């Protein structure tokens, strides 16, 4: 997968070491991580960064660093990720995104995700992408809708305890 995609306002690019401290702060932000079981420590964020690098090397796709063109600020990530946990739509490929809180509500997430989606449609052999989030995460679900994904159904996420309010998820997909 190409490691550089441009949109009118953004650059989706390879990760740089200087992205890691901001990435760790973003993953520790309770606003950003509201719909996850836990925020991530610096060590967990670094391990996540290493998994992202490995996925690009082993699969040819992964999560891009998202940079704002006007000032070259790292903002978060978007891209593709293998679904490896035990669900009926795995193995599959997820399109996902996470931006720092200060960049929410400005259209950056759908802009970045749509660019990744279009690249996937036009330049790869991938035929279907999935996206999912907690039913409570309406902002992320709106991004799925804005980029043309179709709601499939709800499911209980197998990695979230059944009694937890974040267990119930919504699943979207798009076929090419």
Secondary structure, 3 states (H helix, E strand, C coil): CCCEEECCCEEEECCCHHHHHHHHHHHHCCCCCCCCCCCCCHHHHHHHHHHHHHHHHHHCCCEEEEEECCCCEEEEEEEEEEECCCCCCCCEEEEEEEECHHHCCCCHHHHHHHHHHHHHHHHCCCCEEEEEEECCCHHHHHHHHHCCCEEEEEEECCCCCCCCCCCEEEEEEEEC
